[in-house]
Amino acid sequence: MRPRKVLAVPLSVLLALPLALAWGPPATAAGAGAPAAVDAPQPLVTGGATQPVFSRAEAIKQTVYVEVAGTDSDGDGAPDRVAVDVLRPKETDQGLKVPVIMESSPYYAGGNDVANHVVDVDADGNPLPTLRARGADKLLAEPFDGYYDNYFLPRGYAIALVENLGSGRATGCPTTGDRNETAGPKAAIDWLNGRARGFTADGEPVAASWATGKVGMIGVSYNGTLANAVASTGVEGLETIVPIAAISSWYDYYRSGGGVVAPGGFQGEDADVLAKYVLTRADGQRVCGPLVERITAEQDRVSGDYSRFWDARNYLRDVDKVRASVFLVHGLNDWNVKTGQFAQWWRALARRDVPRRIWLHQGTHMNPFSLRTAEWLRQLHGWFDHWLYGLDNGVMREPQADVETAPGSWQRYRSWPVPGTTPVRLHLGTGGRLGLAPAAGRGREAFTDQKSRTAEQLAESAPAPDPNRLAYLTSPLPADVRVSGTPSVEVTASLSGGPSPYLTALLVDYGTDVRPTGTLVPTGETLCYGQGVPGDTGCTTLRTLGTATTPYMIVSRGWLDTRNRHRPDVTEPLKPGREYAFRWDLQATDHVFKKGHRLGLVILSTDRDFTLRYPEGTRITLAPSRSAFTLPASILPLL
């Protein structure tokens, strides 16, 4: 989703610089492309940073329709086109060449009212006859209402907003992450580099003669996902991306471990629902209906298996093509685009030694502009100046990772997971024990699946027994424990008496503490971050993360379809009552379990807010002595 303007930082001193400075010789300015004429305006660089000397109010706005060569997703016999709204300093008509900050989105034209899939299913996984309506609850945005134009355009950047295929004024059809969608913003980059054709609304050819050819893509959620997707093509001219709360594999957005698992807050959504939601071109239902129906059939909500459909939407497979640097941002409490998405992308980039940095905050599915605003703009400004203007401003010599360890408390590290993290294996014991020592005995413990209570309701009463889950807790921790990375669980268990194939694991922090709520609370302060124009002051209200004192917190969770115990693309039936060894990952996390708290593992079957809901009654019998919980921990005292 496109970021709303929610925060600001004071820049009154810089904004007071006379615009005439834009016409002077640069202190240190760098731009790709042909050398500018002697009298051509140039960016002003002082202190290793571009300065706000160009006028946002006098900026040139144009709309270009870029041809997506080789892509005809709507089957009309003509190449698809994307609409690109460009805002650039007026001096670009007088010889100034500038790089581009680009955001591609399917949401600029709003969204349709679409019903989600039914998640209550019969024993065979077929939906029961009820409906759950899904309204237009995604964040919407009008072009240029974010902070890029107010902050970056005066510093010598153009802003380009690209409507994705099938949305708004674009042609073509949306396919929820497939390559035709990637081709749209890629074509816009090609146009900025003279490799693709662009036209006015009247069909007149138009070139980006004002562009240096260097592009940085940025965006939140789907918009950030498109940045990952385009980077995975290796397109020349894309110098850097800033994917915020972004997807690296669409399978892991709508599936997990071979099972159908929803994005948090959107139970019942799937690839076809999202395609219908963003299909906002005027004749979209008529033109793209058959393609969307094919998505419905191929996504497979019964088995949940990985397939060629999902492989086409997996950017990890093309990570070797990434030549852009990456500034990755994610909320540690984001259950929409789950944290596993950033962790697997980060690991893949690290293996290739891609220039990168990471911001992990305590928020949910949100823009970092809403948090720690001044520092965010400082780092983002330095990042774009370095990668798009070539300035040696020291940004790449700063620590690689910024991690918010508690609301408002930030630490910087040379890498992530935090240095010193090692896998620590905890053992389950009968009676709910969890510790370093292997458990003795061959006892069994069992619970019965249900679908009426949420994971939170099942977890909150531990360590007390509950017929619908098992819980294993450490003793009170004698010191703080830092978990940084991806936990995993191994259990030996049998399933019988019911149809649910799911196993769900929860990592829980038991202990009263002040924790983030996922809301943003205004501080009452108003700050200004950039140049204003009528209807857009460039100023807004500061906010901070809301908090509440709670007795526990679900830190991470993970899901497995037990029929996919070996591979997510292969379903293997289970024999009722037979024991099997199951292993699966939880979502990545970075969390401090405080001294005196208890670290808990909760095992259940149906996760009401995420998994399909089969008829109740499956009996899960677990062998604790042959089960374990592995945590990436930097400090773990004896338990």
PLY file of the C-alpha trace (Angstrom):
ply
format ascii 1.0
element vertex 639
property float x
property float y
property float z
element edge 638
property int vertex1
property int vertex2
end_header
0.00 0.00 0.00
1.14 3.52 -0.73
2.37 5.42 2.37
0.18 8.13 3.82
1.76 11.36 4.91
1.76 11.05 8.68
4.94 12.61 10.03
7.36 15.47 9.40
10.73 16.87 10.41
11.85 20.52 10.56
13.93 21.67 7.62
13.32 25.40 7.93
16.99 26.30 7.72
17.56 24.34 4.52
14.31 25.48 2.98
15.38 29.08 3.51
18.22 28.67 0.98
17.59 30.90 -2.07
16.45 29.13 -5.19
19.06 31.05 -7.11
21.68 28.71 -5.67
20.38 26.08 -8.06
21.99 28.02 -10.87
25.46 28.14 -9.37
28.25 25.62 -9.95
27.82 22.43 -7.90
29.98 21.92 -4.82
29.98 18.18 -5.57
27.23 17.03 -7.87
27.07 13.86 -9.85
24.53 12.70 -12.38
24.59 10.07 -15.09
24.13 10.88 -18.73
25.70 13.50 -20.97
27.59 16.40 -19.32
25.36 19.42 -18.72
25.94 22.63 -20.62
28.06 25.25 -18.87
25.06 27.49 -18.15
22.65 24.66 -17.30
21.28 24.62 -13.75
22.87 22.11 -11.40
21.99 20.57 -8.02
23.66 22.12 -5.00
25.64 19.74 -2.79
27.10 20.89 0.50
28.24 18.78 3.43
27.94 15.69 1.25
24.19 16.15 0.75
21.92 17.56 -1.95
20.22 20.78 -0.79
16.58 21.89 -1.29
17.11 24.65 -3.84
14.51 23.79 -6.48
10.86 24.84 -6.25
8.21 22.24 -5.56
5.52 24.82 -6.40
6.95 25.41 -9.89
7.60 21.75 -10.67
6.54 20.33 -14.04
3.92 17.58 -13.97
3.36 15.32 -16.94
1.69 11.99 -17.63
3.37 9.53 -19.97
1.92 6.27 -21.24
4.81 3.82 -21.50
4.62 0.82 -23.79
5.39 -2.53 -22.17
7.01 -4.25 -25.12
6.37 -7.98 -25.39
3.53 -7.96 -22.87
-0.11 -8.27 -23.95
-1.83 -9.55 -20.82
-5.31 -8.42 -21.92
-4.97 -10.14 -25.31
-6.03 -7.15 -27.40
-3.18 -7.56 -29.88
-1.32 -4.46 -28.70
1.43 -4.13 -26.09
0.18 -3.20 -22.64
0.82 0.34 -21.39
1.33 1.80 -17.94
0.50 5.37 -16.95
3.44 7.22 -15.38
2.86 10.51 -13.55
6.10 12.50 -13.43
6.90 15.50 -11.27
10.27 17.16 -11.94
12.02 20.48 -11.27
11.20 23.14 -13.86
14.92 23.48 -14.49
14.84 20.08 -16.22
13.42 21.96 -19.22
16.57 24.12 -19.13
19.24 21.43 -19.18
19.13 20.04 -15.63
19.34 16.24 -15.56
18.06 14.45 -12.49
17.63 10.90 -11.16
14.20 9.49 -10.40
12.55 8.19 -7.25
9.84 5.81 -8.47
6.87 4.18 -6.78
4.79 1.67 -8.70
1.37 0.77 -7.36
-1.92 -0.90 -8.27
-3.74 1.26 -5.67
-3.62 4.78 -7.12
-7.10 4.41 -8.62
-8.58 2.87 -5.46
-10.03 -0.61 -5.27
-13.16 -2.66 -5.83
-15.46 -4.19 -3.23
-14.63 -7.92 -3.39
-15.78 -10.85 -1.24
-13.08 -12.96 0.39
-13.05 -16.74 0.18
-14.87 -18.84 2.74
-12.42 -20.26 5.29
-14.75 -22.69 7.08
-14.35 -25.89 5.04
-15.59 -29.46 5.10
-13.43 -32.51 5.75
-12.19 -32.51 2.15
-11.21 -28.84 2.25
-14.19 -27.61 0.22
-15.73 -24.30 1.40
-18.94 -24.37 3.39
-21.81 -22.22 2.03
-21.26 -18.86 3.79
-19.81 -15.57 2.61
-17.62 -12.96 4.21
-17.65 -9.58 2.54
-14.41 -7.72 1.97
-14.66 -3.99 1.45
-12.23 -1.41 0.19
-10.08 -1.45 3.30
-6.67 -1.21 1.67
-4.89 2.13 2.00
-5.50 4.40 -0.97
-3.49 7.37 -2.15
-3.64 10.14 -4.73
-0.52 10.86 -6.76
2.08 13.09 -5.07
0.37 13.21 -1.68
3.33 11.51 0.02
6.54 13.06 1.18
8.81 12.30 -1.80
7.82 15.40 -3.77
8.03 17.85 -0.86
11.34 16.52 0.43
13.25 15.13 -2.54
12.17 17.18 -5.55
13.68 20.40 -4.12
16.94 18.46 -3.74
17.17 17.67 -7.42
15.09 14.52 -7.87
12.16 13.72 -10.13
9.28 11.66 -8.76
7.56 9.03 -10.93
4.39 7.23 -9.86
3.54 4.22 -12.06
0.05 2.76 -12.27
0.29 -1.00 -12.41
-1.18 -3.05 -15.25
-4.96 -3.33 -15.10
-5.37 -0.41 -12.69
-6.59 3.12 -13.39
-5.37 4.42 -16.75
-3.09 1.47 -17.49
-4.06 -1.26 -19.92
-3.34 -4.96 -19.38
-4.50 -7.13 -16.49
-3.33 -7.62 -12.91
-2.07 -11.08 -12.02
-0.92 -10.62 -8.39
2.83 -10.67 -8.72
3.36 -12.51 -11.99
5.95 -11.33 -14.51
3.57 -9.22 -16.58
3.07 -6.96 -13.55
6.83 -6.70 -13.08
7.15 -5.73 -16.74
5.16 -2.50 -16.19
7.50 -0.61 -13.85
10.47 -2.20 -15.60
9.26 -0.61 -18.85
9.05 2.76 -17.07
12.73 2.39 -16.11
13.53 1.44 -19.69
11.72 4.59 -20.89
13.77 6.73 -18.49
16.86 5.20 -20.10
15.71 5.59 -23.71
14.95 1.89 -24.23
11.12 2.02 -24.30
8.53 4.15 -26.02
6.42 6.72 -24.20
3.42 8.69 -25.43
1.20 11.55 -24.38
-2.54 11.00 -23.99
-2.87 12.17 -27.61
-0.39 9.58 -28.83
2.55 11.91 -29.39
5.95 10.32 -28.65
7.71 11.70 -25.58
11.23 11.05 -24.32
12.78 11.46 -20.87
15.62 13.67 -22.05
15.79 15.27 -18.61
16.59 12.00 -16.79
20.04 10.76 -15.83
18.76 7.19 -16.16
19.38 6.37 -12.52
16.28 5.16 -10.66
15.49 4.27 -7.07
12.25 2.37 -6.37
10.46 2.67 -3.04
7.10 1.63 -1.64
5.12 -0.04 1.12
3.45 -3.47 0.85
2.41 -4.22 -2.79
4.35 -1.13 -3.89
7.49 -2.35 -2.15
6.89 -5.83 -3.51
7.03 -4.42 -7.03
10.45 -2.97 -6.17
11.67 -6.46 -5.21
10.14 -7.88 -8.37
11.73 -5.36 -10.72
15.11 -5.68 -9.00
14.97 -9.43 -9.62
14.98 -8.74 -13.38
18.37 -7.02 -13.19
17.09 -4.11 -15.29
19.82 -1.60 -16.08
19.26 1.80 -14.49
17.62 0.56 -11.30
20.37 1.53 -8.89
18.62 0.92 -5.57
15.34 -0.21 -4.03
13.69 0.53 -0.69
11.16 -2.30 -0.15
9.03 -1.57 2.93
6.82 -4.35 4.37
7.31 -6.09 1.03
6.75 -9.59 -0.30
9.62 -11.71 -1.64
7.48 -14.78 -2.44
3.72 -14.61 -2.95
3.37 -18.23 -1.89
4.50 -17.25 1.57
1.94 -14.45 1.63
-1.07 -16.70 1.00
0.35 -20.10 2.01
2.72 -21.65 4.53
4.25 -25.09 4.83
1.94 -26.56 2.21
-1.23 -25.11 3.73
-3.57 -22.22 2.97
-2.65 -19.44 5.42
-4.06 -15.92 5.14
-2.31 -12.59 5.55
-3.11 -11.19 8.98
-6.28 -9.10 8.99
-7.45 -10.47 5.63
-8.67 -13.97 6.44
-10.01 -15.53 3.23
-8.11 -13.28 0.84
-6.12 -14.91 -1.93
-4.36 -14.05 -5.17
-7.60 -13.84 -7.16
-9.29 -11.60 -4.59
-6.42 -9.13 -4.73
-6.41 -9.19 -8.54
-10.13 -8.37 -8.57
-9.58 -5.64 -6.01
-6.98 -3.76 -8.07
-8.66 -4.35 -11.45
-9.81 -0.73 -11.77
-9.30 -0.01 -15.50
-12.59 1.08 -17.02
-13.37 -2.13 -18.91
-11.43 -4.43 -16.64
-14.14 -6.93 -15.72
-14.94 -7.61 -19.36
-11.36 -7.72 -20.60
-9.59 -9.41 -17.70
-12.35 -11.59 -16.25
-11.16 -14.85 -17.86
-7.59 -14.28 -16.71
-8.69 -13.65 -13.13
-10.85 -16.79 -13.19
-7.77 -18.74 -14.26
-5.98 -17.38 -11.20
-8.84 -18.68 -9.05
-8.41 -22.16 -10.47
-4.62 -22.30 -10.43
-3.99 -20.88 -6.96
-5.48 -24.09 -5.42
-7.12 -23.40 -2.06
-7.68 -27.09 -1.34
-4.20 -28.63 -1.20
-2.24 -25.42 -0.58
0.73 -26.92 -2.43
3.56 -24.94 -3.98
3.22 -25.09 -7.78
4.27 -23.47 -11.03
1.63 -20.81 -10.35
3.44 -19.77 -7.16
6.91 -20.31 -8.57
6.17 -17.62 -11.16
5.57 -15.27 -8.23
8.72 -16.13 -6.29
11.39 -13.44 -6.64
13.89 -15.45 -4.60
14.51 -17.68 -7.58
15.92 -14.69 -9.50
17.88 -13.07 -6.69
21.11 -13.73 -8.61
20.01 -11.08 -11.11
19.70 -8.33 -8.50
22.20 -5.56 -9.25
20.48 -2.80 -7.24
21.40 -2.01 -3.66
18.64 -2.72 -1.10
17.44 -0.70 1.91
15.00 -3.14 3.50
12.38 -2.08 6.08
9.92 -4.24 8.00
7.76 -4.19 11.12
8.55 -6.92 13.62
4.83 -7.08 14.45
3.61 -7.14 10.86
1.20 -10.05 10.45
-0.03 -8.90 7.04
3.25 -9.23 5.15
4.84 -11.56 7.65
8.42 -11.20 8.81
9.56 -14.35 7.06
9.26 -12.37 3.82
12.01 -9.94 4.72
14.20 -12.58 6.39
14.39 -14.90 3.38
15.03 -11.97 1.02
17.72 -10.60 3.36
19.46 -13.98 3.58
19.39 -14.40 -0.20
20.85 -10.91 -0.72
23.53 -11.59 1.89
24.65 -14.74 0.10
25.29 -12.60 -2.98
26.88 -9.79 -0.94
24.41 -7.25 -2.37
25.01 -3.78 -0.84
22.24 -3.52 1.73
20.95 -2.22 5.02
17.95 -3.08 7.17
15.49 -1.27 9.45
13.37 -3.39 11.81
10.81 -1.52 13.89
8.24 -2.53 16.53
5.31 -1.42 14.39
2.94 -3.44 12.26
2.27 -2.99 8.53
3.36 0.65 8.30
5.65 3.20 6.74
8.86 4.09 8.65
7.98 7.73 7.88
5.50 7.19 10.73
8.30 6.31 13.15
11.57 8.00 14.10
10.93 10.41 11.28
13.97 12.65 11.37
16.38 9.71 11.41
14.43 7.95 8.67
14.68 10.97 6.37
18.35 11.44 7.22
19.22 7.87 6.28
16.92 7.72 3.25
18.28 11.03 1.96
21.85 9.81 2.39
20.98 6.50 0.74
19.45 8.09 -2.37
22.20 10.72 -2.60
24.82 7.97 -2.52
23.20 5.56 -4.98
21.51 8.04 -7.36
23.94 10.98 -7.24
27.11 9.04 -6.45
27.97 11.09 -3.37
30.54 9.66 -0.96
28.59 10.70 2.12
29.56 7.86 4.46
26.14 6.18 4.44
27.66 2.83 3.49
30.11 3.04 6.40
27.33 3.31 8.96
26.11 0.20 10.84
24.11 -2.09 8.57
21.15 -2.74 10.86
18.82 -0.46 12.86
16.60 -2.46 15.22
13.91 -1.12 17.53
14.24 -3.43 20.52
11.31 -1.87 22.44
8.92 0.97 21.58
11.09 4.02 21.01
14.37 2.23 21.86
16.68 1.78 18.86
20.04 0.05 18.57
22.47 -0.17 15.65
24.39 -3.32 14.70
26.99 -4.22 12.10
24.71 -6.96 10.71
21.47 -8.86 11.23
20.68 -11.25 12.88
22.50 -9.43 15.64
26.13 -10.55 16.09
26.63 -13.39 18.54
23.37 -15.15 17.69
23.64 -18.93 17.67
21.05 -21.73 17.42
19.99 -22.94 20.86
18.00 -26.15 21.16
15.33 -26.31 23.86
13.69 -29.60 24.79
10.07 -30.28 25.60
9.16 -32.26 28.70
5.93 -33.73 30.01
4.03 -31.41 32.29
4.76 -28.35 30.19
8.49 -28.02 30.82
10.83 -26.36 28.34
14.58 -26.28 28.94
18.11 -27.00 27.80
18.24 -30.51 29.28
16.79 -33.35 27.17
13.59 -34.76 28.60
13.50 -38.28 30.00
10.72 -40.80 29.55
8.46 -41.82 26.72
5.22 -40.13 27.77
2.63 -38.70 25.42
0.45 -35.59 25.67
-2.61 -34.83 23.57
-5.12 -32.13 22.67
-8.18 -31.82 20.44
-8.46 -29.32 17.61
-11.12 -26.60 17.74
-11.82 -23.53 15.61
-13.87 -21.20 17.79
-11.08 -19.71 19.94
-8.19 -17.65 18.62
-4.52 -18.41 19.18
-4.41 -15.54 21.65
-7.24 -17.04 23.68
-5.55 -20.43 23.69
-2.16 -19.01 24.69
-3.18 -16.60 27.43
-4.03 -19.20 30.11
-0.70 -21.10 29.97
0.81 -22.82 31.83
-2.61 -24.07 32.95
-3.73 -27.14 30.96
-6.19 -26.66 28.12
-7.91 -29.44 26.13
-7.33 -27.61 22.85
-3.58 -26.95 22.94
-0.28 -27.89 24.58
2.01 -25.34 26.23
5.68 -25.66 27.25
7.32 -22.92 29.31
10.79 -22.28 30.70
11.29 -21.39 34.30
11.58 -17.63 34.99
14.59 -16.35 33.06
17.58 -15.42 35.27
18.72 -12.86 32.66
17.50 -11.21 29.46
17.35 -13.45 26.38
17.67 -11.96 22.88
16.09 -13.99 20.07
17.17 -12.69 16.65
16.39 -14.65 13.51
14.09 -17.53 12.54
12.93 -20.05 15.19
12.04 -23.60 14.20
10.17 -26.43 15.88
10.39 -30.22 15.59
7.67 -32.46 16.97
6.94 -36.15 16.84
3.18 -36.55 16.79
0.21 -38.43 15.43
-3.12 -37.11 14.15
-6.42 -38.99 14.27
-10.17 -38.61 14.57
-10.61 -35.49 12.43
-9.76 -33.80 9.13
-7.60 -30.81 10.11
-4.06 -31.23 8.73
-2.59 -28.19 10.48
0.01 -27.85 13.20
0.55 -24.33 14.53
3.41 -23.24 16.78
3.49 -20.03 18.83
6.53 -18.42 20.45
5.16 -16.57 23.47
6.68 -14.11 25.94
4.98 -14.66 29.31
5.50 -11.76 31.70
3.80 -8.43 32.31
5.39 -5.66 30.26
4.69 -2.51 28.25
4.29 -3.61 24.64
3.38 -2.01 21.29
-0.29 -2.16 20.30
0.11 -1.62 16.56
-1.50 1.82 16.67
-0.01 5.26 16.09
-0.69 7.96 18.67
-0.34 11.69 17.85
2.18 13.51 20.05
0.59 16.92 19.53
3.70 18.27 17.78
3.58 19.57 14.23
6.79 19.54 12.19
7.62 20.45 8.62
9.73 18.24 6.39
9.57 19.90 2.99
8.25 22.57 0.69
4.50 23.03 0.71
2.06 23.78 -2.09
-1.65 24.65 -2.00
-3.46 21.74 -0.39
-0.21 20.21 0.86
1.68 22.16 3.50
4.63 19.77 3.75
3.88 19.65 7.47
2.04 17.13 9.62
1.61 15.81 13.14
4.22 13.62 14.76
3.08 10.26 16.04
4.51 7.52 18.19
3.72 3.85 18.68
0.88 3.18 21.06
1.61 0.87 23.98
-0.29 -1.15 26.55
0.69 -3.20 29.57
-0.08 -6.86 28.84
0.64 -10.15 30.65
1.95 -11.95 27.55
2.73 -11.48 23.86
2.75 -13.84 20.89
6.17 -13.04 19.45
6.10 -15.37 16.45
4.06 -18.16 14.95
4.38 -20.74 12.22
2.16 -23.23 10.40
2.52 -26.62 8.74
0.14 -28.69 6.68
1.21 -32.10 7.98
0.46 -33.65 4.61
3.41 -31.58 3.31
5.81 -32.79 5.98
8.60 -33.34 3.46
8.00 -30.73 0.75
5.56 -27.84 0.28
4.84 -28.96 -3.29
3.96 -32.57 -2.45
0.91 -33.74 -0.51
1.37 -37.09 1.26
-1.59 -38.57 3.13
-1.18 -39.41 6.83
-2.19 -42.69 8.46
-4.40 -41.90 11.45
-2.69 -42.70 14.75
0.76 -43.19 13.22
3.57 -41.04 14.59
5.53 -38.82 12.22
8.38 -36.37 12.65
7.37 -32.84 11.65
9.58 -29.78 11.34
8.69 -26.22 10.37
9.85 -22.63 10.76
8.16 -19.83 12.62
8.25 -16.24 11.38
11.50 -14.33 11.86
11.74 -12.10 14.89
14.01 -9.92 16.96
12.78 -9.88 20.54
14.17 -9.47 24.03
12.66 -11.79 26.65
13.28 -9.93 29.89
14.69 -11.33 33.10
11.92 -12.94 35.14
9.74 -13.63 32.11
9.05 -17.14 30.83
9.63 -18.20 27.25
6.83 -20.38 25.93
6.07 -22.72 23.04
2.35 -23.31 22.39
1.22 -26.05 19.98
-2.27 -26.05 18.48
-3.89 -27.07 15.21
-6.33 -24.57 13.68
-5.20 -20.96 13.94
-8.59 -19.26 13.60
-7.32 -15.97 12.19
-4.92 -17.51 9.66
-5.60 -21.11 8.60
-8.56 -22.81 6.97
-11.08 -24.02 9.55
-11.84 -27.71 9.13
-14.51 -29.49 11.19
-13.37 -29.82 14.78
-12.23 -33.01 16.44
-8.74 -33.86 15.18
-6.76 -35.44 18.01
-3.05 -34.56 18.11
-0.86 -36.75 20.33
2.67 -35.48 20.85
5.83 -37.16 22.16
7.61 -34.38 24.15
10.86 -36.33 24.61
11.23 -36.49 20.82
10.34 -32.86 20.18
12.42 -29.67 20.35
12.36 -25.93 19.82
15.37 -24.20 18.24
15.86 -20.50 18.86
18.47 -18.15 17.35
19.62 -16.62 20.64
22.50 -14.28 21.44
22.28 -14.81 25.22
20.64 -17.79 26.88
21.22 -18.45 30.58
20.96 -21.91 32.08
17.34 -22.91 32.48
0 1
1 2
2 3
3 4
4 5
5 6
6 7
7 8
8 9
9 10
10 11
11 12
12 13
13 14
14 15
15 16
16 17
17 18
18 19
19 20
20 21
21 22
22 23
23 24
24 25
25 26
26 27
27 28
28 29
29 30
30 31
31 32
32 33
33 34
34 35
35 36
36 37
37 38
38 39
39 40
40 41
41 42
42 43
43 44
44 45
45 46
46 47
47 48
48 49
49 50
50 51
51 52
52 53
53 54
54 55
55 56
56 57
57 58
58 59
59 60
60 61
61 62
62 63
63 64
64 65
65 66
66 67
67 68
68 69
69 70
70 71
71 72
72 73
73 74
74 75
75 76
76 77
77 78
78 79
79 80
80 81
81 82
82 83
83 84
84 85
85 86
86 87
87 88
88 89
89 90
90 91
91 92
92 93
93 94
94 95
95 96
96 97
97 98
98 99
99 100
100 101
101 102
102 103
103 104
104 105
105 106
106 107
107 108
108 109
109 110
110 111
111 112
112 113
113 114
114 115
115 116
116 117
117 118
118 119
119 120
120 121
121 122
122 123
123 124
124 125
125 126
126 127
127 128
128 129
129 130
130 131
131 132
132 133
133 134
134 135
135 136
136 137
137 138
138 139
139 140
140 141
141 142
142 143
143 144
144 145
145 146
146 147
147 148
148 149
149 150
150 151
151 152
152 153
153 154
154 155
155 156
156 157
157 158
158 159
159 160
160 161
161 162
162 163
163 164
164 165
165 166
166 167
167 168
168 169
169 170
170 171
171 172
172 173
173 174
174 175
175 176
176 177
177 178
178 179
179 180
180 181
181 182
182 183
183 184
184 185
185 186
186 187
187 188
188 189
189 190
190 191
191 192
192 193
193 194
194 195
195 196
196 197
197 198
198 199
199 200
200 201
201 202
202 203
203 204
204 205
205 206
206 207
207 208
208 209
209 210
210 211
211 212
212 213
213 214
214 215
215 216
216 217
217 218
218 219
219 220
220 221
221 222
222 223
223 224
224 225
225 226
226 227
227 228
228 229
229 230
230 231
231 232
232 233
233 234
234 235
235 236
236 237
237 238
238 239
239 240
240 241
241 242
242 243
243 244
244 245
245 246
246 247
247 248
248 249
249 250
250 251
251 252
252 253
253 254
254 255
255 256
256 257
257 258
258 259
259 260
260 261
261 262
262 263
263 264
264 265
265 266
266 267
267 268
268 269
269 270
270 271
271 272
272 273
273 274
274 275
275 276
276 277
277 278
278 279
279 280
280 281
281 282
282 283
283 284
284 285
285 286
286 287
287 288
288 289
289 290
290 291
291 292
292 293
293 294
294 295
295 296
296 297
297 298
298 299
299 300
300 301
301 302
302 303
303 304
304 305
305 306
306 307
307 308
308 309
309 310
310 311
311 312
312 313
313 314
314 315
315 316
316 317
317 318
318 319
319 320
320 321
321 322
322 323
323 324
324 325
325 326
326 327
327 328
328 329
329 330
330 331
331 332
332 333
333 334
334 335
335 336
336 337
337 338
338 339
339 340
340 341
341 342
342 343
343 344
344 345
345 346
346 347
347 348
348 349
349 350
350 351
351 352
352 353
353 354
354 355
355 356
356 357
357 358
358 359
359 360
360 361
361 362
362 363
363 364
364 365
365 366
366 367
367 368
368 369
369 370
370 371
371 372
372 373
373 374
374 375
375 376
376 377
377 378
378 379
379 380
380 381
381 382
382 383
383 384
384 385
385 386
386 387
387 388
388 389
389 390
390 391
391 392
392 393
393 394
394 395
395 396
396 397
397 398
398 399
399 400
400 401
401 402
402 403
403 404
404 405
405 406
406 407
407 408
408 409
409 410
410 411
411 412
412 413
413 414
414 415
415 416
416 417
417 418
418 419
419 420
420 421
421 422
422 423
423 424
424 425
425 426
426 427
427 428
428 429
429 430
430 431
431 432
432 433
433 434
434 435
435 436
436 437
437 438
438 439
439 440
440 441
441 442
442 443
443 444
444 445
445 446
446 447
447 448
448 449
449 450
450 451
451 452
452 453
453 454
454 455
455 456
456 457
457 458
458 459
459 460
460 461
461 462
462 463
463 464
464 465
465 466
466 467
467 468
468 469
469 470
470 471
471 472
472 473
473 474
474 475
475 476
476 477
477 478
478 479
479 480
480 481
481 482
482 483
483 484
484 485
485 486
486 487
487 488
488 489
489 490
490 491
491 492
492 493
493 494
494 495
495 496
496 497
497 498
498 499
499 500
500 501
501 502
502 503
503 504
504 505
505 506
506 507
507 508
508 509
509 510
510 511
511 512
512 513
513 514
514 515
515 516
516 517
517 518
518 519
519 520
520 521
521 522
522 523
523 524
524 525
525 526
526 527
527 528
528 529
529 530
530 531
531 532
532 533
533 534
534 535
535 536
536 537
537 538
538 539
539 540
540 541
541 542
542 543
543 544
544 545
545 546
546 547
547 548
548 549
549 550
550 551
551 552
552 553
553 554
554 555
555 556
556 557
557 558
558 559
559 560
560 561
561 562
562 563
563 564
564 565
565 566
566 567
567 568
568 569
569 570
570 571
571 572
572 573
573 574
574 575
575 576
576 577
577 578
578 579
579 580
580 581
581 582
582 583
583 584
584 585
585 586
586 587
587 588
588 589
589 590
590 591
591 592
592 593
593 594
594 595
595 596
596 597
597 598
598 599
599 600
600 601
601 602
602 603
603 604
604 605
605 606
606 607
607 608
608 609
609 610
610 611
611 612
612 613
613 614
614 615
615 616
616 617
617 618
618 619
619 620
620 621
621 622
622 623
623 624
624 625
625 626
626 627
627 628
628 629
629 630
630 631
631 632
632 633
633 634
634 635
635 636
636 637
637 638
